[in-house]
């Protein structure tokens, strides 16, 4: 409440100054991504007047948090001091992350932060973010789209174009000009722990079409875009945040599967290509050359052979997929940054040690290891990118306009429509769906984990998550209870599954129908005990999987599995007779799942990936709507 009060006070100050005739500052322009003659002149002149120290600094970006901070707060002062000391070219906007939880902030807070930092900078800053699912990936009260694989399930690129437009419009309103999206990896490996539903699917043509549409839509509202993770992170079973993945495909396979979506993105005018920390022996046999530091991959393949002339950016330099190849400490950070520049990268993201990385590159130029013309080439591209989104004419955003642009009803409706169209019915034994309402209305009863004694409990909903304390399942829970007030809802995770097994199995026996919602989505850098080397995974963890199998053994005929994330979890549950895929855990997908289970929307999605030994890409049972929603949302 205190934080929201501060936001409202700041907004009131802006409006009050405007009302009393204070001069209105120049705000960042909206419109197409476009480099005009004035922007080109500004880029050339700015480069000419820069010192070497300033030029090198423009190639680095570090994190900033989208949270309200007083200008004298130590964290804000640290950002300001780094900005001035290293002449940073921009920031990646994110939020705090701890113990598996993202602590999302508000859009007005984010806009205040970008404005504050722009005011401190000697050159306009480029703000970027991982808005893969729209601003909802980092912020509250904004438009949140389903994961990319849900778009693939619709097989309708116009949805990607619409998402690009809306995300660009909202991002520019808060001062973010660059999205690290679309993900053009072809997810051909069901065991991929870090791409998975972030990919549009396993068909290179579909992935390319979706990516191109997204890029074109984002450009319409002034957003720079990024194709990632070059030359393809889809066919890996290792998370590059934790270790060094290897793509073992031959050159012919790479040119047929992994590279075509990047070619489609380049043809569509993508502004940047982000290079992964993955070993690709077919492209560079050096075991010390992950793609991000490989001249053969960055310069020879991407720039020369594929003809990409835009920004080439590393994945975060702090990731283990890169840093495990270098010594620990400052010397390793310096060496990694120098190697990335020598490979041909223009922007170096999130080094583990900004001081060491910056001075490492600066000293490499001073010693002649890296030429100044090489630095000039990258910095000119960076300045051109800034000018193409109008940063040469204005840096600030209008705080009073945020609530006019962000989370428009029509934007939220578009996200819901896309989620509705993605629902995929893979199996249906006709015994579980559709569920029947027991009461209409818009008011849900108080949320509870345990139903009262004596409740009818004819429908049991089991919500399996990585952590039952998370938000996962809350909206689905609410939506089910609005339709069936006496439904019993139980939350299960790997920690409580063994202790809950007796009560869950007793509830399953008493229920007429059982809904099992499985929330498994890719989380970068997640350590899953029990995986090789305590790596990452997007599979149901062992304790939860054991309970799930017991549920199916006892009651498969009356149970529907609902994948609120990875569709591949069905491979762990081959006995499932009714199976729905939503591909995402966002609010819109939770609402779509319940609407589909109650027959309120038509089901028309088709699998954009193959589930081994279960279903081929393209599978999906169409089902008509059987009743109206009745205003239940």
VEXVOLUM-315606 format. One record per residue (C-alpha): residue number from 1; x, y, z. Coordinates in Angstrom, 2 decimals. Each point is the difference from the previous one (the first is absolute). Example, Ala and Ser with C-alpha at 12.3 -4.5 7.8 and 13.67 -1.06 7.14 Angstrom:
% VEXVOLUM-315606
- balum; u; v; w
- 1; 12.30; -4.50; 7.80
- 2; 1.37; 3.44; -0.66
% end
This chain:
% VEXVOLUM-315606
- balum; u; v; w
- 1; 0.00; 0.00; 0.00
- 2; 2.83; 2.41; 0.86
- 3; 1.68; -0.69; -3.34
- 4; -3.22; 0.65; -1.93
- 5; -0.50; 3.23; 1.96
- 6; 3.43; 1.20; -1.07
- 7; -0.80; -0.80; -3.62
- 8; -3.27; 1.93; 0.16
- 9; 1.74; 2.94; 1.66
- 10; 2.59; 0.13; -2.77
- 11; -2.68; -0.13; -2.65
- 12; -1.96; 2.74; 1.78
- 13; 3.10; 2.21; -0.02
- 14; 0.38; -0.48; -3.75
- 15; -3.63; 0.89; -0.63
- 16; 0.12; 2.99; 2.36
- 17; 3.04; 1.49; -1.70
- 18; -1.69; -0.44; -3.35
- 19; -3.16; 1.72; 1.25
- 20; 1.93; 3.05; 1.21
- 21; 1.66; 0.52; -3.34
- 22; 3.43; -1.46; 0.70
- 23; 1.88; -0.60; -3.24
- 24; -0.80; -3.44; -1.36
- 25; 3.14; -2.11; -0.54
- 26; 0.64; -1.70; -3.30
- 27; -1.07; -3.61; 0.10
- 28; 1.23; -2.94; -2.04
- 29; -1.82; -0.09; -3.33
- 30; -2.25; -2.87; -0.98
- 31; -0.22; -1.56; -3.42
- 32; 1.92; -2.33; -2.24
- 33; 3.56; -1.12; 0.64
- 34; 1.76; 2.17; -2.55
- 35; 3.44; 1.59; -0.39
- 36; -0.43; 3.30; -1.82
- 37; 2.67; 2.37; -1.30
- 38; -0.01; 2.07; 3.17
- 39; 0.50; -3.15; 2.07
- 40; 2.90; -1.11; -2.18
- 41; 1.65; 3.43; 0.33
- 42; -0.44; -0.15; 3.77
- 43; 1.56; -3.48; 0.18
- 44; 3.01; 1.00; -2.11
- 45; 0.56; 3.27; 1.90
- 46; -0.40; -1.65; 3.41
- 47; 2.48; -2.73; -0.87
- 48; 2.54; 2.56; -1.24
- 49; -0.15; 1.92; 3.29
- 50; 0.29; -3.02; 2.29
- 51; 3.12; -0.99; 1.90
- 52; 1.23; -3.58; -0.12
- 53; -1.26; -0.53; 3.55
- 54; -3.48; 1.15; -1.00
- 55; -0.04; -2.17; -3.10
- 56; 0.93; -3.16; 1.89
- 57; -2.63; 0.75; 2.65
- 58; -2.74; 0.24; -2.63
- 59; 0.52; -3.71; -0.72
- 60; -1.03; -1.08; 3.53
- 61; -3.39; -0.46; 1.65
- 62; -0.65; -0.97; 3.61
- 63; -3.21; -0.69; 1.97
- 64; -2.22; 2.60; 1.59
- 65; -3.13; -0.80; 2.02
- 66; -3.45; 1.31; -0.86
- 67; -0.75; 1.15; 3.53
- 68; -0.56; 3.31; 1.73
- 69; 3.23; 1.35; 1.49
- 70; 0.81; 3.34; 1.55
- 71; 2.76; 1.72; -1.97
- 72; 2.22; -0.28; 3.10
- 73; -0.71; -3.70; 0.52
- 74; 3.29; -1.97; -0.02
- 75; -1.24; -2.28; -2.76
- 76; -0.93; 2.90; -2.26
- 77; 3.31; 1.71; 0.76
- 78; 1.81; -3.20; -1.00
- 79; -1.77; 0.01; -3.37
- 80; 0.75; 3.69; -0.48
- 81; 3.65; -0.40; 0.93
- 82; 0.44; -2.99; -2.34
- 83; -1.70; 1.96; -2.77
- 84; 2.41; 2.89; 0.39
- 85; 3.17; -1.99; 0.70
- 86; -0.41; -2.44; -2.88
- 87; -1.99; 2.22; -2.43
- 88; -2.56; -2.78; -0.38
- 89; -2.02; -0.25; -3.20
- 90; -3.11; -1.22; 1.77
- 91; -1.66; -2.21; 2.58
- 92; -1.94; -3.23; 0.01
- 93; -3.19; 0.62; 1.97
- 94; -0.95; -2.82; 2.35
- 95; -1.40; -0.67; 3.48
- 96; 1.30; -1.67; 3.12
- 97; 0.21; -3.81; -0.03
- 98; 0.48; -2.17; 3.06
- 99; -0.65; -3.63; 0.92
- 100; -1.89; -0.64; -3.24
- 101; -2.26; 3.05; 0.29
- 102; -0.14; 3.09; -2.19
- 103; -0.95; 3.09; 1.97
- 104; -1.87; 1.88; -2.68
- 105; -0.44; 3.76; 0.14
- 106; -2.38; 2.52; -1.54
- 107; 0.24; 1.68; -3.43
- 108; 0.10; 3.51; 1.46
- 109; 2.96; -1.01; 2.16
- 110; 1.81; -1.28; -3.08
- 111; -0.66; 3.25; -1.88
- 112; 1.32; 2.04; 2.92
- 113; 3.21; -2.05; 0.07
- 114; 0.67; 0.36; -3.72
- 115; -0.62; 3.75; 0.19
- 116; 2.26; 0.40; 3.03
- 117; 2.88; -1.84; -1.62
- 118; -0.44; 1.77; -3.34
- 119; 0.35; 3.30; 1.84
- 120; 3.32; -1.14; 1.47
- 121; 1.54; -1.18; -3.28
- 122; 2.43; 1.89; -2.23
- 123; -1.39; -1.80; -3.06
- 124; -3.55; -1.33; -0.42
- 125; -0.39; -3.47; 1.47
- 126; -1.42; -3.02; -1.77
- 127; -2.30; -1.91; 2.37
- 128; -0.63; -3.65; -0.76
- 129; -2.03; -2.73; 1.66
- 130; -0.98; -3.65; -0.27
- 131; -3.62; 0.72; -0.89
- 132; -0.50; -3.42; -1.62
- 133; -3.59; -0.16; 1.22
- 134; -0.58; 3.72; -0.05
- 135; 0.63; 2.30; 2.95
- 136; -1.71; -2.54; 2.25
- 137; 3.25; -1.96; 0.06
- 138; 1.39; 2.63; 2.39
- 139; -2.81; 2.33; 1.02
- 140; -3.48; -0.10; 1.55
- 141; -3.19; 1.56; -1.38
- 142; 1.15; -0.20; -3.64
- 143; -0.81; -2.14; -3.02
- 144; 1.37; -3.52; 0.37
- 145; 0.04; -2.39; -2.95
- 146; 0.38; -3.78; 0.12
- 147; 3.34; -1.65; -0.70
- 148; 1.15; -0.13; -3.62
- 149; -0.96; -3.65; -0.42
- 150; -3.65; 0.97; 0.54
- 151; 0.28; 2.24; -3.07
- 152; 1.39; -2.96; -1.91
- 153; -3.03; -2.04; 1.02
- 154; -2.30; 2.53; -1.69
- 155; 1.97; -0.21; -3.27
- 156; -0.99; 3.63; -0.62
- 157; 2.92; 2.46; -0.38
- 158; -2.35; 2.98; 0.19
- 159; -0.24; -0.67; 3.75
- 160; 3.78; 0.44; 0.29
- 161; -0.22; 3.25; -1.97
- 162; -2.70; 1.27; 2.38
- 163; 2.06; -0.96; 3.04
- 164; 2.98; 1.83; -1.47
- 165; -2.04; 3.17; -0.48
- 166; -1.48; -0.05; 3.50
- 167; 3.26; -0.86; 1.76
- 168; 1.80; 2.76; -1.90
- 169; -2.67; 2.56; 0.85
- 170; 0.10; -0.82; 3.71
- 171; 3.78; -0.32; 0.20
- 172; 0.60; 3.37; -1.65
- 173; -2.47; 1.56; 2.44
- 174; 2.29; -0.96; 2.92
- 175; 3.26; 0.89; -1.76
- 176; 1.13; -3.39; -1.33
- 177; 0.99; 0.09; -3.67
- 178; 1.45; -3.46; -0.55
- 179; -1.53; -3.43; 0.59
- 180; 2.21; -3.09; 0.22
- 181; -2.55; -1.94; -2.03
- 182; -1.09; -1.88; -2.15
- 183; 1.50; -3.34; 0.98
- 184; 0.59; -1.73; -3.34
- 185; 1.42; -3.22; 1.41
- 186; -1.56; -3.12; -1.50
- 187; -0.90; -2.11; 3.02
- 188; 0.65; -3.44; -1.43
- 189; 1.28; -1.47; 3.28
- 190; -2.75; -0.90; 2.51
- 191; 2.61; -0.02; 2.79
- 192; 0.99; 3.60; -0.60
- 193; -0.12; 1.59; 3.47
- 194; 0.35; 3.67; -0.92
- 195; -1.70; 0.57; -3.39
- 196; -3.00; -2.33; -0.11
- 197; -3.21; 2.08; -0.07
- 198; 2.01; 3.19; -0.69
- 199; 0.27; -1.32; -3.56
- 200; -2.82; 0.24; -2.53
- 201; 0.48; -3.71; -0.75
- 202; 2.06; -2.61; -1.82
- 203; -0.80; 0.96; -3.61
- 204; 2.61; 2.46; -1.35
- 205; -2.45; 1.50; -2.48
- 206; -2.64; 0.74; 2.63
- 207; 2.62; 1.40; 2.39
- 208; 1.30; 2.29; -2.74
- 209; -3.49; 1.19; -0.95
- 210; -0.93; 0.77; 3.59
- 211; 3.28; 1.81; 0.63
- 212; -0.31; 2.09; -3.16
- 213; -3.55; 1.02; 0.87
- 214; 1.02; 0.97; 3.54
- 215; 2.91; 2.10; -1.28
- 216; -2.19; 1.84; -2.49
- 217; -2.66; 0.69; 2.63
- 218; 2.54; 1.26; 2.55
- 219; 1.58; 2.32; -2.57
- 220; -3.37; 1.65; -0.64
- 221; 0.01; 1.35; 3.56
- 222; 3.68; 0.84; 0.26
- 223; 1.52; -3.05; 1.69
- 224; 3.40; -1.46; -0.85
- 225; -0.03; -3.81; -0.18
- 226; 2.42; -2.87; 0.55
- 227; 0.24; -3.46; -1.54
- 228; 1.45; -2.46; 2.50
- 229; 1.89; -2.25; 0.83
- 230; 2.33; -0.24; -3.02
- 231; 0.84; -2.42; -1.55
- 232; -2.76; -1.95; 1.78
- 233; -0.54; -1.15; 3.59
- 234; -3.03; -2.19; -0.71
- 235; 1.72; -3.37; -0.32
- 236; 1.81; 0.00; 3.34
- 237; -0.66; -1.72; 3.32
- 238; 2.15; 2.36; 2.10
- 239; -0.77; 3.47; 1.36
- 240; 2.73; 2.45; -1.06
- 241; -0.61; 1.99; 3.19
- 242; 1.39; -2.98; 1.93
- 243; 2.42; -1.82; -2.29
- 244; 1.29; -0.21; -3.58
- 245; -2.56; -1.49; -2.42
- 246; 1.10; -1.69; -3.21
- 247; -1.90; -0.19; -3.28
- 248; 1.18; -3.20; -1.67
- 249; -1.79; 0.36; -3.32
- 250; 1.94; -0.01; -3.24
- 251; 0.19; 2.98; -2.34
- 252; -2.75; -1.33; -2.26
- 253; -2.42; -0.35; 2.92
- 254; 0.88; 3.48; 1.30
- 255; -0.67; 1.55; -3.40
- 256; -3.31; -1.85; -0.31
- 257; -1.39; 0.47; 3.53
- 258; 1.82; 2.46; 2.25
- 259; 1.04; 2.79; -2.40
- 260; -3.11; 0.58; -2.19
- 261; -1.99; 1.85; 2.73
- 262; 2.94; 2.38; 0.45
- 263; 0.04; 0.54; -3.75
- 264; -3.72; 0.79; 0.11
- 265; 0.54; 2.45; 2.86
- 266; 2.83; 1.74; -1.87
- 267; -2.18; 0.27; -3.10
- 268; -2.74; 1.56; 2.17
- 269; 2.44; 2.68; 1.17
- 270; 0.85; -1.21; 3.50
- 271; 2.19; 2.59; 1.73
- 272; 2.22; -2.31; 2.03
- 273; 1.09; -3.61; 0.24
- 274; 0.89; -1.37; 3.43
- 275; 2.71; -2.65; -0.02
- 276; -0.18; -2.96; 2.36
- 277; 2.64; -1.53; 2.25
- 278; -0.22; -3.40; -1.73
- 279; 2.65; -2.21; -1.56
- 280; -0.71; -0.83; -3.64
- 281; 2.85; -2.21; -1.26
- 282; -1.36; -0.09; -3.54
- 283; 0.50; 3.77; -0.21
- 284; 3.07; 0.39; 2.22
- 285; 1.85; -3.10; 1.25
- 286; 1.96; 1.92; 2.67
- 287; -1.27; -1.36; 3.38
- 288; 0.70; 3.41; 1.57
- 289; -2.10; 1.89; -2.54
- 290; -3.64; 0.19; 0.97
- 291; -1.91; 1.85; -2.71
- 292; 0.09; 3.36; 1.81
- 293; 3.80; 0.17; -0.18
- 294; 0.48; -1.80; -3.33
- 295; 1.18; 2.17; -2.93
- 296; -1.02; -2.85; -2.32
- 297; -3.60; 0.16; 1.23
- 298; -0.45; 3.72; 0.77
- 299; 1.96; 1.62; -2.80
- 300; 0.45; -2.58; -2.72
- 301; -3.42; -1.66; 0.17
- 302; -2.40; 2.61; 1.37
- 303; 1.49; 3.18; -1.40
- 304; 1.68; -1.14; -3.21
- 305; -1.84; -3.08; -1.24
- 306; -3.48; 0.90; 1.29
- 307; 0.51; 3.70; -0.69
- 308; -1.26; 1.34; 3.33
- 309; 1.06; 3.62; 0.45
- 310; -1.94; 0.84; 3.14
- 311; 1.01; -0.19; 3.66
- 312; 1.63; -3.21; 1.16
- 313; -0.35; -0.48; 3.73
- 314; 1.27; -2.60; 2.42
- 315; -2.22; -1.89; 2.35
- 316; 0.72; 1.10; 3.60
- 317; 3.75; -0.26; 0.55
- 318; -0.48; -1.08; 3.63
- 319; -1.56; -3.34; -1.04
- 320; 1.88; -3.21; 0.77
- 321; -0.31; -1.10; -3.61
- 322; 2.73; 2.56; -0.70
- 323; 1.77; 0.62; 3.29
- 324; 0.81; -3.68; 0.60
- 325; 2.46; 0.37; -2.89
- 326; 1.93; 2.78; 1.75
- 327; 1.81; 0.42; 3.34
- 328; -2.08; 1.14; 2.94
- 329; 0.13; 3.60; 1.10
- 330; 0.79; 3.29; -1.77
- 331; 2.52; -1.52; -2.41
- 332; -2.66; -2.36; -1.35
- 333; -2.53; 2.81; -0.47
- 334; 2.56; 2.08; -1.85
- 335; 1.04; -2.87; -2.28
- 336; -3.58; -0.94; -0.82
- 337; -0.90; 3.57; -0.96
- 338; 3.07; 0.36; -2.21
- 339; -0.72; -3.33; -1.68
- 340; -3.58; 1.07; -0.68
- 341; 1.11; 3.22; -1.70
- 342; 2.64; -1.78; -2.05
- 343; -2.62; -2.53; -1.14
- 344; -2.08; 2.87; -1.44
- 345; -2.61; 0.89; 2.63
- 346; -1.16; 3.61; 0.22
- 347; -1.69; -0.03; 3.42
- 348; 1.18; -1.88; 3.09
- 349; -2.81; -0.83; 2.38
- 350; 0.20; -0.30; 3.78
- 351; 3.66; -0.83; 0.74
- 352; 0.72; -1.70; 3.31
- 353; 2.40; 2.84; 0.86
- 354; -0.68; 3.23; -1.89
- 355; 3.21; 1.66; 1.17
- 356; 2.18; -2.87; -1.16
- 357; -1.89; -0.48; -3.28
- 358; 0.03; 3.71; -0.89
- 359; 3.68; 0.48; 0.81
- 360; 0.88; -3.25; -1.71
- 361; -1.43; 1.21; -3.31
- 362; 1.40; 3.52; 0.49
- 363; 3.51; -1.34; 0.62
- 364; -0.29; -2.37; -2.97
- 365; -0.67; 2.99; -2.25
- 366; 2.82; 2.04; 1.53
- 367; 2.42; -2.89; -0.54
- 368; -1.09; -0.55; -3.59
- 369; -1.51; -3.43; 0.64
- 370; -3.30; 1.48; -1.17
- 371; 0.02; 2.81; -2.53
- 372; -1.79; 3.27; 0.70
- 373; -1.68; -0.31; -3.40
- 374; -1.56; -3.24; 1.23
- 375; -1.43; 1.88; 3.01
- 376; -1.19; 2.86; -2.23
- 377; -1.85; -2.46; -2.21
- 378; -2.01; -1.34; 2.94
- 379; -0.64; 3.34; 1.66
- 380; -1.29; 1.56; -3.22
- 381; -2.53; -2.83; -0.28
- 382; -1.05; 0.54; 3.61
- 383; -0.48; 3.73; -0.56
- 384; -1.96; -0.64; -3.19
- 385; -2.28; -2.37; 1.91
- 386; -0.61; 2.68; 2.62
- 387; -0.80; 2.56; -2.69
- 388; -2.34; -2.42; -1.76
- 389; -2.30; 0.10; 3.04
- 390; 0.29; 3.76; 0.48
- 391; 2.41; 0.14; 2.92
- 392; 2.03; 2.63; -1.83
- 393; -2.91; 2.43; 0.34
- 394; -1.42; -0.87; 3.46
- 395; 0.78; -2.37; 2.86
- 396; -2.92; 0.21; 2.42
- 397; -3.45; -1.57; 0.04
- 398; -3.20; 1.69; 1.15
- 399; -0.94; -1.49; 3.37
- 400; -3.52; 1.39; -0.27
- 401; -0.56; -2.05; -3.18
- 402; 0.90; -3.40; 1.46
- 403; -3.51; -0.76; 1.21
- 404; -1.40; 0.99; -3.40
- 405; 2.21; -2.39; -1.95
- 406; 0.77; -3.00; 2.21
- 407; -2.58; -2.78; 0.49
- 408; -2.66; 1.38; -2.30
- 409; -3.15; -2.16; 0.13
- 410; 0.43; -0.91; -3.65
- 411; 3.61; -1.08; 0.66
- 412; -1.05; -2.25; 2.87
- 413; -2.78; -1.39; -2.16
- 414; 2.50; -0.79; -2.78
- 415; 2.20; -1.97; 2.42
- 416; -3.02; -1.95; 1.23
- 417; -1.15; -0.73; -3.55
- 418; 3.43; -1.38; -0.91
- 419; 0.03; -2.20; 3.11
- 420; -3.50; -1.28; -0.86
- 421; 1.06; -0.93; -3.52
- 422; 3.09; -1.87; 1.21
- 423; -1.83; -2.61; 2.11
- 424; 0.83; -3.46; -1.34
- 425; -1.89; -3.19; 0.80
- 426; 2.44; -2.85; -0.58
- 427; -2.05; -2.83; 1.52
- 428; -3.64; -0.23; 1.06
- 429; -1.77; -3.09; 1.32
- 430; -3.34; 1.92; 0.10
- 431; -0.39; -0.88; 3.69
- 432; 1.33; 3.17; 1.65
- 433; -0.64; 3.03; -2.19
- 434; -1.90; 2.22; -0.14
- 435; -0.46; 0.72; 3.69
- 436; -3.42; 1.16; 1.15
- 437; -0.64; 3.14; 2.02
- 438; -1.82; -0.31; 3.30
- 439; -0.59; 3.72; 0.41
- 440; 0.20; 3.08; -2.24
- 441; 1.24; 3.32; 1.20
- 442; 3.01; 2.24; 0.19
- 443; 0.83; -0.20; 3.70
- 444; 2.27; -2.79; 1.12
- 445; -0.06; -1.43; 3.52
- 446; 3.01; 0.57; 2.24
- 447; 3.09; -1.81; -1.23
- 448; 0.98; -3.05; 2.02
- 449; 2.41; -2.87; -0.35
- 450; -2.31; -2.46; 1.72
- 451; -3.75; -0.24; -0.62
- 452; -2.28; -0.01; 3.02
- 453; -1.12; -3.34; 1.38
- 454; -3.15; -1.21; -1.66
- 455; 0.51; 1.94; -3.25
- 456; -1.11; -1.89; -3.07
- 457; 3.51; 0.04; -1.54
- 458; -1.13; -1.57; -3.23
- 459; 2.81; 1.85; -1.80
- 460; 3.54; -0.13; 1.35
- 461; 2.69; 2.31; -1.40
- 462; 3.62; -0.92; 0.68
- 463; 2.47; 2.77; -0.77
- 464; 3.58; -1.23; -0.41
- 465; 2.66; 2.73; 0.09
- 466; 3.70; 0.34; 0.72
- 467; -0.91; 1.93; 3.13
- 468; -3.48; 0.16; 1.48
- 469; 0.77; 3.47; 1.40
- 470; 0.18; 1.44; -3.52
- 471; -2.79; 1.68; -1.94
- 472; -0.38; -3.01; -2.26
- 473; -3.52; -1.39; 0.13
- 474; -1.63; 2.87; 1.87
- 475; -1.99; 1.28; -2.97
- 476; -0.96; -3.51; -1.12
- 477; -1.11; -0.74; 3.56
- 478; -2.14; 3.14; 0.08
- 479; -1.54; -0.66; -3.40
- 480; -0.94; -3.58; 0.86
- 481; -1.59; 1.07; 3.29
- 482; -2.06; 2.65; -1.75
- 483; -1.62; -2.77; -1.99
- 484; 0.01; -2.72; 2.67
- 485; 0.13; 1.63; 3.44
- 486; 0.39; -3.30; 1.84
- 487; 2.86; -1.28; -2.15
- 488; 2.93; -1.18; 2.05
- 489; 3.39; 1.46; -0.94
- 490; 3.32; -1.35; 1.26
- 491; 3.46; 1.41; -0.71
- 492; 2.89; -2.43; -0.34
- 493; 3.73; 0.48; -0.49
- 494; 3.02; -2.29; 0.26
- 495; 0.52; 0.88; 3.65
- 496; -3.50; -0.71; 1.27
- 497; -0.96; -2.79; -2.44
- 498; 1.16; -2.94; 2.20
- 499; -1.90; 1.28; 3.04
- 500; -3.12; 0.87; -1.99
- 501; -0.22; -3.30; -1.87
- 502; -2.51; -1.70; 2.37
- 503; -2.37; 2.99; 0.08
- 504; 0.28; 0.56; -3.76
- 505; -0.77; -3.64; -0.79
- 506; -2.96; 0.04; 2.39
- 507; -1.34; 3.11; -1.71
- 508; 0.49; -1.60; -3.43
- 509; -2.00; -3.03; 1.07
- 510; -2.93; 2.16; 1.19
- 511; -0.07; 2.34; -3.03
- 512; -2.14; -0.54; -3.08
- 513; 2.50; 1.84; -2.20
- 514; 3.63; 1.00; 0.53
- 515; 1.81; 2.90; -1.66
- 516; 3.80; -0.09; 0.25
- 517; 1.63; 3.30; -1.01
- 518; 3.76; -0.41; -0.48
- 519; 2.03; 3.22; 0.10
- 520; 3.40; -0.67; -1.59
- 521; 1.53; 2.91; -1.89
- 522; 3.63; 0.73; -0.91
- 523; 1.79; 2.07; 2.64
- 524; 3.50; 1.12; -0.93
- 525; 2.67; -1.07; 2.45
- 526; -2.32; -2.16; 2.10
- 527; 1.94; -2.69; 1.87
- 528; -1.95; -3.26; 0.26
- 529; 1.50; -2.49; 2.48
- 530; 0.22; -3.48; -1.42
- 531; 0.69; 1.06; -3.57
- 532; 3.51; -0.67; -1.38
- 533; 2.32; 2.41; 1.76
- 534; -3.00; 1.61; 1.72
- 535; -0.93; 1.59; -3.30
- 536; -3.29; 1.42; -1.26
- 537; -3.14; -1.84; -1.10
- 538; -3.55; 0.63; -1.20
- 539; -1.25; -3.36; 1.16
- 540; -2.23; -0.82; 2.95
- 541; 2.31; -0.63; 2.94
- 542; 0.20; -3.54; 1.34
- 543; -2.16; 0.30; 3.12
- 544; -2.77; 1.81; -1.88
- 545; 0.31; -2.34; -2.98
- 546; -0.41; -3.01; 2.28
- 547; -3.23; 1.41; 1.43
- 548; -1.26; 0.90; -3.47
- 549; 0.51; -3.55; -1.20
- 550; -1.87; -1.32; 3.03
- 551; -2.92; 2.29; -0.81
- 552; -0.12; -1.31; -3.57
- 553; 0.33; -3.62; 1.06
- 554; -2.98; 0.41; 2.30
- 555; -2.16; 2.34; -2.07
- 556; 1.24; 0.59; -3.56
- 557; -3.49; -0.37; -1.45
- 558; -1.37; 2.94; 2.04
- 559; 3.15; 2.18; -0.11
- 560; 0.99; 2.80; -2.38
- 561; 3.64; 1.11; -0.12
- 562; 0.41; 3.70; -0.84
- 563; 3.52; 1.06; -0.98
- 564; 0.39; 3.61; 1.10
- 565; 3.46; 0.17; -1.54
- 566; 2.10; -2.66; -1.66
- 567; -2.12; -2.36; -2.12
- 568; 2.72; -2.63; 0.30
- 569; -1.07; -0.97; 3.55
- 570; -2.42; -2.48; -1.60
- 571; 3.05; -2.14; -0.78
- 572; 0.24; -0.58; 3.76
- 573; -3.73; -0.81; 0.19
- 574; -0.76; -2.42; -2.85
- 575; -3.09; -1.32; 1.80
- 576; -1.80; 3.34; -0.32
- 577; -3.24; -0.39; -1.97
- 578; -1.01; 3.67; -0.15
- 579; 2.69; 2.57; -0.62
- 580; -0.13; 3.77; -0.64
- 581; 2.97; 2.21; -0.87
- 582; 0.13; 3.74; 0.78
- 583; 3.80; 0.47; -0.36
- 584; 0.08; 2.82; 2.55
- 585; -0.66; 0.90; 3.63
- 586; -1.10; 3.61; -0.58
- 587; -3.36; 1.22; 1.24
- 588; -1.57; 0.00; -3.47
- 589; 0.96; -3.64; -0.52
- 590; -1.43; -0.99; 3.37
- 591; -3.30; 1.64; -0.92
- 592; 0.05; -1.70; -3.42
- 593; 0.62; -3.38; 1.63
- 594; -3.09; 0.31; 2.18
- 595; -2.15; 1.35; -2.83
- 596; 1.05; -2.95; -2.15
- 597; -0.67; -2.55; 2.75
- 598; -3.52; 1.37; 0.46
- 599; -0.72; 0.05; -3.73
- 600; -0.23; 3.80; -0.12
- 601; 2.39; 0.40; -2.95
- 602; 0.75; -2.05; -3.06
- 603; 3.23; -1.99; 0.13
- 604; 2.03; 0.36; -3.19
- 605; 3.72; -0.08; 0.86
- 606; 2.45; -2.55; -1.40
- 607; 3.33; -1.17; 1.41
- 608; 2.91; 2.02; -1.42
- 609; 2.38; -2.68; 1.32
- 610; 0.16; -3.79; 0.14
- 611; -0.53; -1.70; 3.36
- 612; 2.14; -3.14; -0.27
- 613; -1.98; -3.24; -0.09
- 614; -3.24; 1.93; 0.58
- 615; -0.91; 2.41; -2.80
- 616; 1.49; 1.52; -3.14
- 617; 0.28; 3.68; -0.82
- 618; -3.33; 1.18; -1.38
- 619; -2.09; -2.26; 2.23
- 620; -3.04; 1.51; 1.63
- 621; -3.69; -0.83; 0.39
- 622; -2.33; 2.85; -0.95
- 623; -3.00; 0.51; 2.26
- 624; -2.82; 2.54; -0.35
- 625; -1.10; 2.31; 2.79
- 626; -2.97; -1.41; 1.89
- 627; -1.11; 2.95; 2.11
- 628; 0.70; 3.70; 0.51
- 629; 2.40; 1.26; 2.65
- 630; -2.84; 1.68; 1.83
- 631; 2.24; 2.83; 1.13
- 632; 1.98; -2.26; 2.28
- 633; 3.37; 1.61; -0.51
% end
